[in-house]
Amino acid sequence: MQVMDRPAASALQHRLKVGEQVSVLTTTQHHYDLKVTSVDEASFVGRDSSDKAWSVRYDQIEQLETRQFDGWKTAGLTAGIVAVLYVLLRVAFHNLDDDLDDAFSGKN
């Protein structure tokens, strides 16, 4: 998630991508959650959750928040979680195996 306060129009034209989810606060304090459908040099168009199209001029944006998906970060996080779970399960089963061995050998 990236938040930009009073972003420059030139930066937005090249930064916004079709399909990207954005949250926009305008200089008139209107808030929109949109999926970008087109981008040009002066504005972008996005659709809200009810599929209504909104055109937002760059010079009317007070704050813009973009939500970007990063496949590598998501994959890394998933791999990390799986690795930790694997280690925890190995430790738990190793301790269980030791307890079972002790129980059947008569050790307490």
Secondary structure in CASP SS format (residue, H / E / C, confidence):
PFRMAT SS
TARGET T0000
AUTHOR 0000-0000-0000
METHOD secondary structure of the structure
MODEL  1
M C 1.00
Q E 1.00
V E 1.00
M E 1.00
D E 1.00
R C 1.00
P C 1.00
A C 1.00
A H 1.00
S H 1.00
A H 1.00
L H 1.00
Q H 1.00
H H 1.00
R H 1.00
L C 1.00
K C 1.00
V C 1.00
G C 1.00
E C 1.00
Q E 1.00
V E 1.00
S E 1.00
V E 1.00
L E 1.00
T E 1.00
T C 1.00
T C 1.00
Q C 1.00
H C 1.00
H E 1.00
Y E 1.00
D E 1.00
L E 1.00
K E 1.00
V E 1.00
T E 1.00
S E 1.00
V E 1.00
D C 1.00
E C 1.00
A C 1.00
S E 1.00
F E 1.00
V E 1.00
G E 1.00
R E 1.00
D C 1.00
S C 1.00
S C 1.00
D C 1.00
K C 1.00
A E 1.00
W E 1.00
S E 1.00
V E 1.00
R E 1.00
Y H 1.00
D H 1.00
Q H 1.00
I E 1.00
E E 1.00
Q E 1.00
L E 1.00
E E 1.00
T E 1.00
R E 1.00
Q C 1.00
F C 1.00
D C 1.00
G H 1.00
W H 1.00
K H 1.00
T H 1.00
A H 1.00
G H 1.00
L H 1.00
T H 1.00
A H 1.00
G H 1.00
I H 1.00
V H 1.00
A H 1.00
V H 1.00
L H 1.00
Y H 1.00
V H 1.00
L H 1.00
L H 1.00
R H 1.00
V H 1.00
A H 1.00
F H 1.00
H H 1.00
N H 1.00
L H 1.00
D H 1.00
D H 1.00
D H 1.00
L H 1.00
D H 1.00
D H 1.00
A H 1.00
F H 1.00
S H 1.00
G C 1.00
K C 1.00
N C 1.00
END
